[in-house]
Amino acid sequence: MTAVWQKIMQHSVRSAEDLAFRLPVDADAVRQTAGVYPMRINPYFLNLAEKKGLSILRQVLPDSRELVDPDGIADPLAEDKNSPVPLVTHRYPDRVLFLVSSECPVYCRFCTRKRKIGKEGGTSLKALEEGIRYIRSRKEVRDVLLSGGDPLLLSNDRLEWILSAVRAIPHVDIIRIGTRVPGALPQRVNAGLCRLLKRYHPLYMNLHFNHPDEITDESVKACGLLADAGLPLGSQTVLLRGINDDASVIRSLMIRLLSMRVRPYYLLQGDLTSGTGHFRTPIKTGIDILRALRGSISGLAVPAFVVDLPGGGGKVQLVPEYLRRTEGREAVFSNYLNREYRYPEPVVE
């Protein structure tokens, strides 16, 4: 029996002609761009774009600027270089990235893995089994992040097979799932999925919300079901030029996420992925947004602003500079109101 969410996905817009039937777009530009980087917009997200406008539409609409990006790198985070077996990236000693799906509810135009998503090949059973064997063989790995693509687009049977195999590995303590489903296809989150997930705690979920307009009655309900199933929820937000590169927009998003029991986790500087140059913002933009957030909303609502370094250097966190200078034994700080405060350093013998 086909589930509601699967029926929705079956009617996704994937061609320039179908999109032009719904929206006033340049069909030739869409066709040319989607020929290089595939397009998928499911009906739920397309309806939201028609209702809310560019804050939603630009995230998924193929743009000819994707084909001209002099700073772009196909694999900016060197995931393939750090991939000992297909589908597994092992960059940090104690954790691995396990790419269990090559499909997403929508194809984000700023996606780090746009070189792979929606392309032929996918994630075969053989490659999944090889990935599980690798994780089992590396006893230092205690944290496994399931990503892709989107793991929640897998069938319940396939998802449970993966979760049970990873959970059975004695040295794996934590499993995480990275997903955009609650915001882009909330109908996928249902009682059956939540019953499945509850069997594999400790299980964490990192969601993906970029703009307050993505928060709807349906996405609120989806997050509530996941939270009620005992999953700690965090959100990752990509800083996108002309969409959310404004402190008031980010502030509104973070406040609404907390009300949904979703803890803001990362505010991500755009990766140097080929075809995403028109989305990237100056580093200073993120620091200025963080400075504007600090003191104006609860610390719970302030995400970490991070840059995932090109070449596989990993994530580094950036913060506004609050330490102004040192004077003798005193450190001189400025606070969020730009007022000075002094902190006496201890005498160290």
C-alpha angles and dihedrals in degrees: 000000000000113000122227093252092051091053089051091052091049089064096050118139110246105155134067091235094055092047093048088054088062104031137029097252136146097260094193093054091046092049094049094048095042088052088067101030111026122235128223125168115169118215094252093055093041091053089050090051091051090051101041103029132209097358087072103023098055091057092064107020114106109241126196088227087074087074094056113056114134094183095046125115123198093224103019096171094048091237092153091050090054094046110109091180131012114286095014125098114189109187104137119052099239103035141048138199112230114195101206099164138036096195131083134188087244129008106239112214091219095052116145090218099043087128087070111024115105092003128125118275102049122175113314124201089244092055091047091052090049090052092051091049090052093051090048090053095052108072093184090067110097101152125056122188114201110207140135125123096336121316092205090066088069118096116263090250094053093043092050092048090056095043093048092048093050094042089053091062104100098215096049107097102167134036120192130189122206112205144158093194099104090059101032104032107011092165088076090069105083140143093274093054092047092050088053095049094048090065094066107053137182080063123149129191129208111200128196121228122156106173138024089240088070090066108093137154088269095051091046090053092048093052090047092055091050093047091048088053088062099255115145103227126210129175131220118201124193115215106237126188113242093005110065107348091120128095094225092054093048091045091053091048095049093049092050092047091055090051086057092052091254114133115217105240114167136014099197127208107225113267121239091253116157110259098024102087094110089060099048120104132201114272088241090064092065093045091050091050091051091050090051092050096049109094095005096078137021116289086239088068097050112096125206111259107223140177117208099216119235115250096035098293092140131229123322123189121228125200135177113268109257098162104085102177146315124252113191106301094348129093112208117213137181120215131212089282090052092247120144124245130178127219119192112226116226120253107251115202 
